[in-house]
Amino acid sequence: MVFEVQTSSSKRTMMLYVAVDQHAKQLTVSVRNGAGDVILRRQVSTEWDRVRAFWEGLREQSPEGMVVILEVCGLNDWLVTMLQAMPECQLVLVQAPQRSSTKTDRRDADRLGELLWVNRDRLAAGQRVSGLKRIVIPSKVDAE
């Protein structure tokens, strides 16, 4: 098991909100619980066994499902494919907003997590979010 989601009184299942800042060799991840609290900040190697073990651990801890926000960057198309194949995962793919002059991977992941948490209801309903360019992934037929 990668980690355990716990509340102050007991362990419980819940929806997780996961933000990922991706690079070639690592993913910087920020995970929020149903109350919006950051419960995990972690860097995960993009080595297949390690990244697969991390996502399997998240799946075990969130039987209600998870929403994952990810900036489209072209580095790890395999990550988008893997997340799309997980039935309990709702993927929100966005175009990177304007970059800050104080860029760090952790800040980027936290910023994405905050964006996801604040706009979770609008994103779930397919509504527009001001200042956010959401990318629609084409179906296999459309892509061909």
N, C-alpha and C positions, 0 to 999 in steps of 0.2 A: 504494500500500500504506500502511496506517495505521501499522503497527509490525511489528517482527519478534520472534517468540518465540525466545529463544536460551538455551541452557544455557551453563555455563562453558566447555565444550569445542567445542560445535558446535550448529548449528541442528537442531531435530528437531520432529516433529509430536507433538501430545499433546492430551488433553482439557483444556479450559479451564473454569474456574469463575468466573462473572461475576456481580458484585453491582451493582445499580443503585439509586441514590437519585434519584427523579425529581421534577422540578418543571416548571412550565409552559414555561420558556425554556431549561432545560438539564437534562442527565442527568449525575450524578456517578457514575463507574464505577470499580470496583476489580476487577482481573482477577488470578486466581491460576492457576498452572500445576499440573501433575499432582503436584508435590511439595508444594504448598500455599504456595509462595512468591508474594508479591505481585509481579507483573511489570509491572503498568501501573496507574497512577492517573491519571484524566483526566476533564475536564469536556467534554461533547459538547453542542453546540447542538441544540435540537429542530427546527431548520429541516430540512425533509425531506431535501434533498440531503446535508447534513452527517451527519445521523444514519444515513441509508442507507449512505453511504460508510464510516462507522465500522463498522457491523455487517457489511458485505461484507468489510472488512479482517479482522475477527475470524473470519469463516467461512473465508477463505483460509488463515489461520494455524492453524486447528484442524480439519483434515479428520476427526479422530476424533470431533468434536462438541464441544458445550459445554453446560453447565448454567447457567441464568440464574436468579438469585433476585431478586424484585421485590416491593416492598410494594404492596398494592392501595391506590390512593388516588383513582381516578377522574379524575385529571388527564389522563392520556395513554392512553385506551383503545386508541388506534391502535397504541401500542407493544406491548401484549399481543397484539393481532391480528397484528402483523408478526412477533413472536417465535413465535407458534403456527404461522405459515405456514412457518417455517424447519424443514425435516425434521431437520437435524442439531442442533437446539436443544431441550433439555428445559427447560421452564419450571416454576419453583417459585414460586407466587404465595402470599404470606403476608400476614396481618394484622399491622399495625405493633405491635410490642411496646411496653411502657410507655416513654415518652420520658425521656431523660436531661436533666438541667438544663443540661448543656454540649453542646447540639446543634450539630453542624456537618454539612454535607453529606458531607464527606470521612470523618468519623467514622462517620456512618450507613452509608455504603457499605462501609467497612472492617468494621463490626460485622456487617452482612449477609453479607459475604464470609467472615468467620470462622465465622458460624453455618452457612453452606452447606458450608464445607470440613470442619468438625468432624463434621457430621451427613450427609455426602454418601452414605454407604452406606445409612443408614436411610431417607433421602429417596428414593434410587434404588429401594429395595425397597418403597416405599409405607408404611413403618412410621411410627408416631407419634414425634414428637420433643417431649420435655418442654419446656414453656414456649413452644412455637411453634404458632400457629394457622394451619394451611395451608388455603388457599382452593381449592376444586375448581371449575374453570371448567365451566359447563354446556355440553353440546353445543348445536348450533344448534336441534335439535328440542326439547330440554328448555327452552331459553331462550324459544322461541316459546310 
